[in-house]
Amino acid sequence: MASELQFPAVVFMVPIALFGLAIVIGVIVRWVRAPRGTRSRFRHAFGPIMSAGEKYQELHTGQRGLQDSIIESVQEQEVGGAEAGTPGER
C-alpha cells in the first residue's frame, strides 16, 4: 500500500526538480557570460526571471507592468515637453 502512494509523488516531483535545476543552471550560465560589473551581472542573470514575474503579474492583475508604465511616462514627458516649448520662448 505504501509503494502505491509513493509512485505518483515521484512522477510529479522529478519533473519539477528537473525544471528547477534547469532554471538554476540557466541563471548560473547567464551570470558567467554577463559583462563585468556587479549590477549589470545581476540584471543580466536574473532578467528573464524578473520579466516572467512581471508578465505573470500583468496577466493576473490586468494592470500594466512597471516597464510599460515607465515607457509610457517617458513618452508623455517627451510629448509634453515638445508641446510646452522652452520656458523663455515667449
C-alpha positions in Angstrom: 0.0 0.0 0.0 2.8 2.4 0.8 4.5 1.8 -2.5 1.3 2.7 -4.4 1.2 6.2 -2.7 4.9 6.9 -3.4 4.8 6.3 -7.1 2.6 9.3 -8.1 4.6 11.6 -5.9 7.8 10.6 -7.7 6.1 11.1 -11.0 5.3 14.7 -10.2 8.4 15.6 -8.1 11.1 14.5 -10.6 9.9 16.8 -13.5 9.5 19.7 -11.1 13.0 19.1 -9.7 14.5 18.9 -13.2 12.7 22.1 -14.2 14.1 23.9 -11.1 17.6 22.6 -11.8 17.3 23.8 -15.4 16.4 27.3 -14.2 19.3 27.4 -11.7 21.8 26.2 -14.4 20.4 28.9 -16.8 20.9 31.6 -14.2 24.5 30.4 -13.5 25.3 30.3 -17.2 23.9 33.9 -17.7 25.8 35.1 -14.7 29.1 33.7 -16.0 28.6 35.1 -19.5 27.4 38.5 -18.3 29.6 41.6 -18.7 31.7 42.6 -15.7 30.2 44.8 -13.1 28.1 43.8 -10.1 24.7 45.4 -11.0 24.9 44.5 -14.7 25.7 40.9 -13.9 22.8 40.6 -11.5 20.4 42.2 -14.0 21.7 40.0 -16.9 21.5 36.8 -14.9 18.0 37.3 -13.3 16.4 39.5 -16.0 14.4 36.7 -17.7 13.0 35.6 -14.3 12.1 39.1 -13.4 10.4 39.6 -16.8 8.4 36.4 -16.4 7.3 37.5 -12.9 6.2 40.9 -14.2 4.3 39.4 -17.1 2.6 37.0 -14.7 1.6 39.9 -12.5 0.3 41.9 -15.6 -1.8 38.9 -16.7 -3.0 38.2 -13.1 -4.0 41.7 -12.1 -4.9 43.1 -15.5 -2.7 46.2 -15.0 0.3 47.4 -16.9 3.7 46.4 -15.7 6.5 48.7 -14.4 8.4 48.7 -17.7 5.4 49.6 -19.7 4.4 52.3 -17.2 7.9 53.8 -17.4 8.0 53.8 -21.2 4.6 55.5 -21.3 5.6 58.1 -18.7 8.8 58.9 -20.7 6.8 59.3 -23.9 4.3 61.6 -22.2 7.1 63.7 -20.9 8.7 64.0 -24.3 5.5 64.9 -26.0 4.6 67.4 -23.2 8.0 69.0 -23.3 7.7 69.4 -27.1 4.3 71.0 -26.8 5.1 73.4 -24.0 8.3 74.5 -25.5 11.1 76.1 -23.5 10.2 78.4 -20.7 11.9 81.5 -22.2 10.3 81.4 -25.7 7.5 83.9 -25.1 
